[in-house]
Amino acid sequence: MTAAYLLRRVIEIVPVLLVVTVVVFGILHLTPGDPARLMLGDIASEEDVTRLRQSLGLERPIYIQYLSFVGGLLRGDLGESLALDRSVLTALLERVEPTIVLTLFSLIIAVVFGVVTGILSAMHHNRWADQFISTLALVGVSIPNFWLGLIFILVFAVEFGWFPATGYPPIAEKGVWRSLWHLVLPAVALGLSQAAIISRITRSTMLDVFQQDFVRTAVAKGASRQIVVVRHVLTNALVPVLTVIGLVLAALLSGAVVVETVFAIPGLGRLVISSISRRDYPVIQGIVLLTALVYVVVNLLVDLLYTVADPRIRY
Amino acid sequence: MRQATHGGSSQGDRLKPAPPGRRNEVFRVLASVKRLFRRRIVLYGAVVFLILVLVAVFADVLAPFSPTGMNVRSRLHSPSSEFWLGTDNLGRDVLSRLIHGARISLIAGFASVVVSTVAGVIIGTLAGYYPRADTLLMRIMDGLMAFPVILLAVALMAALGPTLINVIIALSAVYAPRTARIVRSAVLGVKQTPYVEAAGALGSRNARIIGRHILPNCLSPIIVQATFIFAYAVQAEAALSFLGVGVPPSVPSWGSMLSEARLYMTQAPWMMIPPGLAIAVTVLALNSIGDGLRDFLDPRFSDL
């Protein structure tokens, strides 16, 4: 990996971010009516609407508004929340912890579960274990995560009482284990469908690698099945898995919005939904922007890691 | 003599010039469909999907009660001979709402597929065929794909307001870039084939080359992608309605049924099982059809 490649990849992000900011800016201006009226609702007085319109600068030409929006972003200023009496950035930072922990937790579940079942499937290609796991994976991607979450609550929290049904105590208050304990059910509900996707990819790439000449050579040399699988097949089969991590993360962030609502976890997903009923558009914009940024950065890192994981890829 | 020709009469048929006309075409298609359904799971998926379509079409006839008719006296009844799947917190029949919910799910899913596929095919073809448009269009698509699906849809719904039409608009905006990317790479591949070059050399106009030569050869990935998007869109509509930003609460939708069921989970667990199962079965049917179509149309991925 050369410095020139790194620089080129970073420059390539610029147009993507440009589109992202246009879309996020557009959320407020997409509606046919007056954004200030939209935010305050029908009962607000005309004076209030005029005041908000002035304080948001909605009187100015649209491109000036966009430029000042982007200018604010570059200074780290996401605007002021209309309902929470603090800046959008502060509001987001207060609620970001549960979402980060939940997403990473379910990412780990998805990768571990997906890779293990994928390996089992490939090793028992076309036998019952493979068929069973493949069917399970197909069912796994089809079950909506929020319904799975509801069933988990009913069975494991209400019926058996093994896990807490809802909520999330911050790590600073109750410690890491209590916080994670609250997230076991949500993380599994969120991670399983992604595990199914990773399982399918691991299986198919492993089957591909089994066909390669170097595997045949290893077997011909008399290497044990274990050595062949671990040293030759797995190391090669896991590279494609790495590339989908960016996509999996996007799906998890997406799913977190829904799963946080199911389990009443006070994260960014719940914040975005409650902001909709409060018509707090700056907060909605902030959350959408933040998740898009995370996605772009993670994908860049995955691409860069790709070149480290697979030395054959050179730029 | 017969030993020399493998496969007997079919070999003989092949030597004859193909009779022109529709009949032949119809038989060819039927033969392909039969081959497709030889995979059991595709057949099951198609049968289940067909049943769902019929349920949605004849919802008014099939539903024993009105899906919106409230009856305070019969609140939260458990399943009985009168209410097969019980009643909800407002005394509405769960089965009738489930049956009518199929309509909303399938309409939202199908319309999103149609709109996003048409938009995706247009954008993807332009990007793949005209190198000058490529960078601009695909950077815009990359930007749109940087948003997590549900979050972008939620934000669009916040701006547009909760109606079925807006759900379709939001989901189409979310999925069109994904189709565009697939169409673009397919077009790029076909564009380099000798027959497209030949058509260009013969002086065919671009519109004719795209319509007659390129798009027909890109159909397989488009069909496969459309099937999967149908599955995603059904799930996404349910998620949006579950979050309260999808179709309005008065409309019986599987997602909004689940969000009500959540509040009565311990009192009335029967409210929770049917809508979720319905979503899962619909998505499973579409996913199996998609898997089957992909193996069938693009054997390269048959092991995926």
Interface residues (C-beta under 8 A of the other chain):
Chain A: P15 V16 L17 L18 V19 V20 V22 V23 V24 I27 L28 L30 T31 L138 V139 V141 S142 I143 P144 F146 W147 L150 I151 I153 L154 V158 R200 I201 R203 S204 L207 D208 A250 A251 L253 S254 G255 V257 V258 T261 V262 V272 I273 S275 I276 S277 Y281 I284 Q285 I287 V288 T291 A292 Y295 V296
Chain B: I41 R139 I140 D142 G143 L144 A146 F147 P148 V149 I150 L151 L152 V154 A155 L156 M157 A158 A159 L160 G161 A231 Q235 A238 A239 F242 L243 G244 V245 L258 A261 R262 M265 T266 P269 M272 P275 G276 I279 A280 V283 L284 N287 S288 D291 F301 D303 L304
